[in-house]
Amino acid sequence: MTNTTSPLSEDEALKQRSRYLRGSIVESLADAATGAVAADDAKLLKFHGSYQQDDRDLRNERQRQKLEPLHSFLIRLRMTGGVCTPEQWLQLDKLARKYANASLRITTRQTFQFHGVYKRNLKATIAGINHALLNTIGACGDINRNVVCHNNPYLSPVHQEVYDWSRRLSDLFLPKTRAYYEIWLDEKQIAGTPPEEEPFYGKTFLPRKFKIGVAVPPYNDIDVFAQDLGLIAIVEQDALVGFNVSVGGGMGMTHSDTSTYPRLGEVVGFCLPEQVLAVAEQIIGIQRDFGDRSVRKHARFKYTLDDRGIAWFKGELDTRLGYTLEPARPYVFTESGDRAGWVKDKQGQWHLTLSILSGRIKDTEETAWLTGLRKIAKIHEGDFRLTASQNLIIANVSKHKKSKIQALLKEYRIPVPDDHWSGIRLHALSCVALPTCGLAMAESERSLPGLLDRLEPILKQAGMDRQTIHLRVTGCPNGCARPYLGEIALVGKSPGRYNLYLGAGFTGERLNKLYKESLTEDEIIAELKPLIEHYGKDRLDGEPFGDFLIRQKIVPEVKFGREFHAL
């Protein structure tokens, strides 16, 4: 299946011998002598929706005491478009309090993660998720990940139709292996059944992860150009007529390795709705067959396209489809991020978008997020919608239930965004980073509140506190919070130090650029303060911060990944 003569990487060899993702996971789970699983099984667990981690706050002390690291597991759900019924919410809340660290976390891929699940509880937690008619299949690993789309299908019939196509895309690329059901749900292998196979993925699945996102202009609320495959809904006379197709987006890179870089997707054509499944299948098939299976850092779709060229890709796609995509249709993005607060739809129903810093839903001294939302779930008759900006929509609320939900929000001190919130706080994103992520080089989620507290007075003094500015903070360069699309982005370099990137496009159509390297938080504030003051005095009417920085030649414009590291 793979068009390469180079030797397979160890990860590829592991997938090939894993018996379709089974490995020795069952044996690793049964080993009570350690809180970890075998190294190979830790890699295979990703396909099942879980990462092995350890508490890095305690790592040195446990090592001093000659104890193994305090291992636990992240569990990520597969939830197309971030949809969750009240009944499902209550089940996830129960699992979080029983097995995780009494919190739910909304990710930038529009789904939930549990953190702090010990190995002895891993199976019960995943089984509990399935009991809620949800699952974790393919939420991680070298496979098509959770499909993200606009965050509220109730806004119009077109939004519902686009959401339905997103679900069909997600279902199409689910793995066929029964390993998941055998390991986590005790499904028995039946003697005499035909030999197992993966008709689309094959034994080695994809070279790396693959991400699909669907946007409905004028809102680019899922950062469609950060996706390996981005679909831009084209609406004419209030009807969905098809999708513009964007290929090759991806955020991850490695510090000091200029062969790695973030990349924006390129629009290569237009397809009809009834063509979109076939188009997606052939595009992912091209990456399956031509992606680099020798060097993992070079295995994402963006590098396949840059190595071989867009003209080659279009020719290969035409051959596989048997036809050529139509020319792209006109579209315009004017907004990104979420519309916070209450919104009323054309049917008279209400939808409340709550801004949740870093997507972390837990009870604190200030706000009883977990308890309050549990109480709301018990009376809510609509559903919940997670967003790609780590926020939560309480969707499809009747006029009668609105007042009851508002009373519960007040009782449990859950803040409803209003005109007093700063624009930068409303739209800030962060990854988890320390203490659990093994890739983190610096803080992210835990440092974001303090950073905002320092930036907001500067913005207010400059008269820019209501201005939307996209801030992204990550603990490493791998791109989980899409940092290279932030007008301001901090990317962890080492403990307490970050690379500062500036100048991304407001609607996600331009990358940012490295401004200063390896700065402390104090140094970051010192760098940003005069830029914000300059922006407040000299910006054009309605000019976004990123555009202002480009116009003032603070940083150069970057539209293409290969320009990202250029001087």
C-alpha positions in Angstrom: 0.0 0.0 0.0 2.9 2.4 0.8 4.9 3.9 -2.1 8.3 4.0 -0.4 11.5 2.0 -0.6 12.9 3.4 2.6 12.9 1.3 5.7 9.9 1.6 8.0 10.3 3.4 11.2 9.9 1.4 14.5 6.4 2.9 14.9 5.4 1.5 11.5 6.9 -1.9 12.3 5.0 -1.9 15.6 1.6 -1.2 13.9 2.4 -4.0 11.4 2.9 -6.6 14.1 0.3 -5.3 16.5 -2.5 -7.6 15.3 -4.6 -4.7 14.4 -3.9 -2.6 17.5 -4.1 -5.4 20.1 -0.4 -5.8 21.0 -0.1 -7.0 24.5 -2.5 -4.3 26.0 -4.6 -6.9 27.9 -1.4 -8.3 29.5 -0.2 -4.8 30.4 -3.5 -3.9 32.0 -3.3 -7.0 34.1 0.2 -6.3 35.4 -0.4 -5.1 38.9 3.3 -4.6 39.6 3.4 -1.2 37.8 1.1 1.7 37.1 2.4 1.8 33.5 1.9 -0.3 30.4 4.7 -1.7 28.2 6.3 0.9 25.9 4.8 -0.6 22.7 1.4 -0.8 24.3 1.6 2.8 25.3 1.9 3.7 21.6 -0.9 1.4 20.6 -3.2 2.8 23.4 -3.3 6.1 21.5 -5.4 4.5 18.8 -7.8 3.5 21.6 -8.1 7.1 22.7 -5.6 7.1 25.6 -2.1 8.5 26.4 0.1 7.3 29.2 1.4 10.2 31.3 3.0 10.8 34.7 2.8 13.6 37.3 5.9 15.7 36.5 5.5 17.8 39.7 6.2 14.6 41.6 8.7 13.0 39.3 12.0 14.1 40.9 10.7 13.3 44.5 9.5 9.9 43.5 12.8 9.2 41.8 14.6 10.3 45.0 12.4 7.8 46.9 13.2 5.1 44.4 9.6 4.9 43.3 8.4 4.7 39.7 6.8 7.8 38.2 3.2 8.3 39.3 1.6 7.1 36.0 -1.9 7.9 35.0 -3.7 8.1 31.7 -5.4 10.8 29.6 -8.6 9.5 27.9 -10.0 11.5 24.9 -13.4 11.0 23.5 -14.5 11.0 19.9 -17.4 13.4 19.6 -18.1 14.7 16.1 -18.8 18.4 16.3 -18.7 18.2 20.2 -22.3 17.1 20.6 -23.3 15.9 24.1 -26.8 15.2 25.4 -27.7 16.0 29.0 -27.8 12.3 29.8 -24.3 11.8 28.4 -23.1 14.8 30.3 -24.2 13.3 33.6 -22.5 10.0 32.8 -19.2 11.8 31.9 -19.5 13.9 35.1 -20.0 10.7 37.1 -16.9 9.1 35.6 -14.8 12.3 36.1 -15.6 12.3 39.8 -15.2 8.6 40.3 -12.1 7.8 38.2 -10.4 11.0 37.0 -9.4 14.2 38.8 -12.9 15.5 39.3 -12.7 17.6 36.1 -13.6 17.5 32.5 -11.5 19.3 29.9 -12.7 20.7 26.6 -10.0 20.3 24.0 -9.2 22.4 21.0 -10.6 19.5 18.9 -14.1 20.0 20.2 -14.2 17.0 22.5 -13.6 16.0 26.2 -10.5 14.7 27.9 -10.3 12.9 31.2 -7.0 13.3 33.1 -5.5 11.4 36.0 -7.1 8.0 35.3 -5.0 5.2 36.9 -4.4 2.0 35.0 -6.6 0.0 37.3 -9.5 2.3 36.4 -8.8 2.6 32.7 -11.0 -0.2 31.5 -13.9 0.9 33.7 -13.7 4.5 32.5 -13.7 3.6 28.8 -16.5 1.1 29.3 -18.4 3.8 31.1 -17.9 6.2 28.2 -19.3 3.6 25.9 -22.3 3.1 28.2 -23.1 6.7 27.5 -23.2 5.8 23.8 -19.9 7.6 23.2 -16.5 6.2 22.5 -12.8 6.9 22.3 -11.9 5.0 19.1 -9.4 6.8 17.0 -9.4 9.9 19.2 -5.6 9.7 19.1 -3.1 7.7 17.0 -2.2 7.6 13.3 -5.7 7.8 12.1 -8.4 10.3 11.2 -9.1 12.1 14.4 -12.2 13.8 15.8 -14.0 15.7 13.0 -14.6 19.3 14.0 -17.3 21.5 12.6 -19.2 24.7 13.3 -20.5 24.6 16.8 -24.3 24.9 16.6 -26.5 23.2 14.0 -29.6 24.9 15.3 -28.7 28.2 13.8 -30.1 27.3 10.4 -31.0 24.2 8.3 -27.7 24.6 6.5 -25.8 24.3 9.8 -27.7 21.1 10.5 -26.9 19.7 7.1 -23.2 20.5 7.4 -23.1 18.9 10.8 -24.7 15.7 9.3 -22.0 15.6 6.7 -19.4 15.9 9.4 -20.9 12.9 11.2 -20.8 10.8 8.0 -17.2 11.7 7.5 -16.3 10.7 11.0 -18.1 7.4 10.7 -16.6 6.6 7.3 -13.0 6.6 8.7 -13.6 4.6 11.9 -11.2 1.6 12.1 -12.8 -1.8 11.5 -10.7 -3.7 13.9 -12.6 -5.4 16.8 -9.6 -4.9 19.1 -11.2 -1.9 20.9 -14.4 -3.9 21.7 -12.4 -7.0 22.8 -10.1 -5.1 25.2 -12.5 -2.6 26.7 -16.0 -4.1 26.3 -15.2 -7.8 26.6 -16.3 -8.8 23.1 -15.4 -12.4 22.4 -13.6 -13.5 19.3 -15.9 -15.9 17.3 -14.2 -19.0 15.9 -14.6 -19.4 12.2 -15.0 -15.8 11.3 -13.1 -14.5 8.3 -9.6 -13.2 8.9 -9.7 -9.6 10.2 -8.6 -6.8 7.9 -8.7 -3.0 7.6 -9.9 -2.5 4.0 -9.0 1.2 4.0 -6.2 1.7 6.5 -4.4 -1.6 6.2 -2.1 -3.0 8.9 -0.1 0.2 9.4 -3.0 2.7 9.3 -1.8 6.2 8.4 1.8 7.6 8.6 0.6 10.2 11.2 -2.6 11.7 12.5 -5.0 13.2 10.1 -7.5 16.0 10.9 -10.7 17.1 9.2 -12.6 20.3 9.9 -15.7 21.8 8.4 -16.4 25.6 8.5 -19.5 27.7 7.6 -18.5 31.2 6.4 -18.4 33.9 7.5 -17.3 32.2 10.8 -14.0 30.3 10.8 -14.6 29.1 14.3 -12.7 25.8 13.8 -9.5 27.2 12.1 -10.3 25.4 8.9 -6.8 26.1 7.4 -5.1 24.3 10.3 -6.7 21.0 9.2 -5.2 18.3 7.0 -8.5 18.4 5.1 -10.6 21.5 5.5 -14.1 21.8 4.0 -15.6 25.3 3.6 -19.4 25.2 3.2 -20.6 27.2 0.2 -24.1 28.5 0.8 -26.1 30.1 -2.0 -29.7 31.4 -1.5 -29.8 29.7 2.0 -28.9 26.3 0.5 -25.8 24.2 0.8 -24.4 23.8 -2.7 -21.1 22.1 -1.8 -17.7 22.6 -0.2 -14.4 24.3 -1.1 -11.6 21.8 -0.4 -8.5 22.9 1.5 -5.6 20.5 2.0 -2.3 20.4 3.9 -2.9 22.3 7.1 -1.0 21.4 10.3 0.4 23.1 13.3 3.2 21.0 14.8 6.9 21.6 14.5 10.1 21.1 16.4 12.2 23.9 17.9 15.5 24.6 16.0 14.5 22.1 13.2 13.8 24.2 10.2 12.7 21.1 8.2 9.6 21.1 10.4 7.1 24.0 10.3 3.4 24.9 10.6 1.4 25.1 7.4 -1.9 26.5 6.2 -4.2 24.5 4.0 -4.5 25.5 0.4 -7.9 25.6 -1.4 -7.7 23.3 -4.4 -11.2 23.2 -5.7 -14.9 22.7 -5.0 -17.1 19.6 -4.7 -20.8 18.9 -4.4 -22.2 17.6 -1.1 -22.7 14.1 -2.6 -19.1 14.0 -3.7 -17.5 15.0 -0.4 -17.2 11.4 1.1 -15.4 10.2 -2.0 -13.2 13.2 -2.2 -12.2 12.8 1.5 -11.5 9.1 1.0 -9.2 9.7 -1.9 -7.3 12.5 -0.2 -6.7 10.5 2.9 -5.8 7.5 0.6 -3.1 9.7 -1.0 -1.6 10.4 2.4 -1.8 6.8 3.4 0.0 5.7 0.3 2.6 8.5 -0.1 3.2 9.8 3.4 6.7 9.3 4.9 6.7 6.1 6.9 10.5 6.3 7.7 10.8 9.7 9.5 7.8 10.5 11.8 8.7 14.2 12.1 8.2 14.3 8.3 5.1 12.1 8.1 2.3 14.7 8.2 0.3 15.4 5.0 1.7 18.9 4.8 5.1 17.5 4.1 3.8 15.1 1.5 2.3 18.0 -0.4 5.3 20.3 -0.1 7.7 17.5 -1.2 5.7 16.5 -4.2 3.9 19.7 -5.1 0.2 20.7 -5.3 0.2 20.0 -9.1 1.3 16.4 -8.4 -1.4 16.1 -5.8 -4.2 17.4 -8.0 -3.2 15.0 -10.8 -3.2 12.1 -8.4 -6.5 13.1 -6.9 -8.0 13.5 -10.4 -6.8 10.0 -11.4 -8.3 8.4 -8.3 -11.6 10.3 -8.5 -12.0 9.9 -12.2 -12.9 13.6 -12.5 -11.4 17.0 -11.6 -12.7 19.2 -8.8 -14.6 22.3 -9.9 -12.9 25.7 -9.4 -13.3 27.0 -5.9 -16.3 29.1 -5.2 -16.1 32.6 -3.6 -16.4 32.8 0.2 -15.4 35.3 2.9 -14.4 34.8 6.5 -15.0 37.8 8.7 -14.9 36.2 12.2 -13.1 33.5 14.1 -13.6 32.1 17.6 -17.0 31.9 19.4 -19.9 34.3 19.9 -20.1 34.5 23.7 -23.3 35.0 25.7 -26.9 34.3 24.9 -28.1 34.1 21.2 -31.6 33.6 20.0 -32.3 31.6 16.8 -35.0 32.0 14.2 -37.3 29.5 16.0 -37.2 31.4 19.2 -34.8 29.0 21.1 -31.9 30.3 23.1 -28.2 29.2 23.0 -25.7 30.3 25.7 -22.0 30.2 25.0 -19.9 30.1 28.2 -16.3 31.1 28.0 -14.2 28.5 29.9 -10.6 29.4 30.4 -8.5 26.5 29.0 -11.7 24.5 28.8 -11.2 23.2 32.3 -14.5 22.3 34.0 -13.9 21.8 37.7 -15.1 23.1 41.0 -12.9 25.9 42.6 -13.3 28.3 45.4 -14.5 30.9 42.9 -16.7 28.9 40.6 -18.5 25.6 40.9 -18.3 24.7 37.2 -18.6 20.9 37.6 -21.4 21.0 40.1 -23.3 23.8 38.5 -23.3 22.2 35.0 -24.4 18.9 36.6 -27.4 20.7 38.0 -28.1 22.3 34.7 -27.8 18.9 32.9 -30.5 17.5 35.1 -33.1 20.1 33.9 -31.8 20.9 30.4 -33.9 19.6 27.5 -31.6 20.6 24.6 -28.0 19.5 24.4 -24.5 20.7 25.0 -22.0 21.8 22.3 -18.3 21.9 22.8 -16.4 24.4 20.7 -12.9 24.3 19.1 -12.1 27.3 21.2 -12.5 25.3 24.4 -15.9 26.8 25.2 -19.3 25.3 26.0 -22.7 26.0 24.4 -25.9 25.2 26.4 -27.9 24.8 23.2 -31.6 24.7 22.3 -33.0 26.3 25.5 -36.7 27.3 25.7 -37.8 30.6 27.1 -39.2 28.7 30.1 -36.0 26.9 30.9 -33.8 29.9 30.2 -34.8 31.6 33.5 -34.1 28.4 35.4 -30.7 27.9 33.8 -29.8 31.5 34.6 -30.8 31.0 38.2 -28.5 27.9 38.4 -25.6 29.8 36.8 -25.9 32.5 39.4 -26.2 30.0 42.3 -23.0 28.2 41.3 -21.2 31.4 40.4 -20.7 30.4 36.7 -19.9 33.6 34.9 -21.9 34.6 31.8 -19.8 36.6 29.3 -20.9 40.2 28.9 -19.5 43.6 27.9 -17.2 43.7 30.9 -15.1 40.8 29.7 -11.9 41.6 27.9 -11.6 40.5 24.2 -8.3 38.8 24.8 -9.7 36.7 27.7 -12.8 35.6 25.8 -10.7 34.1 23.0 -7.6 32.8 24.7 -6.6 29.2 24.2 -4.0 27.0 25.9 -2.9 23.4 26.0 -2.7 21.3 29.2 1.2 21.2 29.4 2.6 20.6 32.9 2.3 18.6 35.0 1.0 15.7 33.0 2.0 16.2 29.3 5.3 14.4 28.7 6.1 16.8 25.8 5.7 20.0 27.7 8.7 22.3 28.1 6.9 25.0 30.0 3.6 25.9 31.7 0.5 26.7 29.7 -2.9 26.1 31.3 -1.6 27.0 34.8 0.2 30.1 33.5 -2.6 31.5 31.4 -4.7 33.2 34.1 -1.7 35.1 35.5 -0.7 36.2 32.0 -4.2 37.5 31.3 -4.2 39.4 34.6 -1.1 41.2 33.5 -2.2 41.9 30.0 -5.7 43.2 30.7 -4.7 46.4 32.5 -2.3 47.2 29.6 -5.0 46.7 27.1 -7.5 48.8 29.1 -5.0 51.7 29.5 -4.6 51.6 25.7 -8.4 51.6 25.2 -8.1 48.1 23.6 -9.7 46.0 26.4 -12.8 45.3 24.3 -10.9 44.5 21.2 -10.7 40.8 20.2 -7.1 39.7 20.1 -6.3 36.0 19.6 -3.9 34.8 22.3 -2.6 31.2 22.2 -0.3 29.6 24.8 1.3 26.2 24.5 3.9 24.3 26.6 5.8 23.0 23.5 5.9 23.6 19.7 3.6 20.7 18.8 0.7 22.9 18.2 -2.2 21.5 20.3 -3.8 25.0 20.8 -3.0 26.0 17.2 -0.5 28.6 18.5 0.8 29.6 15.0 -2.6 31.1 14.3 -2.5 33.4 17.3 -2.0 37.2 16.9 0.0 36.7 20.0 1.4 33.3 20.8 3.7 31.9 23.5 5.3 28.6 22.7 7.2 26.9 25.6 11.0 26.6 25.1 12.2 25.7 28.5 10.9 26.0 32.1 9.6 29.6 32.5 10.7 30.6 29.0 8.7 31.0 25.8 9.2 31.9 22.1 7.0 34.9 21.3 5.2 34.8 17.9 3.2 37.7 16.5 1.1 38.7 13.5 -1.3 35.9 12.6 -4.4 36.7 10.6 -7.6 37.5 12.5 -9.6 35.0 10.6 -7.0 32.2 10.5 -5.7 32.9 7.0 -2.1 33.9 7.9 0.6 32.4 10.1 2.4 34.3 12.8 6.2 34.9 12.9 8.8 34.5 15.6 9.4 37.9 17.2 11.6 37.1 20.2 13.1 33.9 21.5 13.3 32.3 25.0 11.6 35.1 27.0 10.4 35.0 30.6 6.9 36.2 31.4 8.3 39.5 32.6 10.2 40.0 29.4 7.1 39.0 27.3 5.0 41.7 29.1 7.8 44.2 28.5 7.8 43.4 24.8 4.0 43.5 24.4 3.3 46.7 26.4 4.7 49.2 23.9 3.2 47.3 20.9 -0.2 47.4 22.5 0.2 51.1 23.3 1.3 51.7 19.7 -1.8 49.7 18.5 -4.1 51.8 20.6 -2.8 55.1 19.2 -2.1 54.3 15.6 -4.4 51.5 14.3 -6.7 52.0 11.4 -10.5 51.8 12.1 -11.4 48.1 12.7 -7.8 46.9 12.1 -7.0 43.7 13.9 -3.8 43.5 16.0 -2.1 41.0 13.7 -2.8 43.1 10.6 -1.5 46.2 12.5 1.8 44.5 13.3 2.2 43.5 9.6 1.4 47.0 8.4 3.9 48.5 10.9 6.5 46.0 9.8 6.9 44.7 13.3 6.9 41.2 11.8 6.7 40.1 8.2 3.6 38.5 6.6 3.7 34.7 6.6 1.2 32.8 4.4 3.3 29.7 3.5 4.8 27.1 5.9 8.2 27.2 4.1 8.4 30.9 4.9 7.9 30.4 8.6 11.6 30.1 9.5 12.8 32.6 6.9 14.7 35.6 8.2 
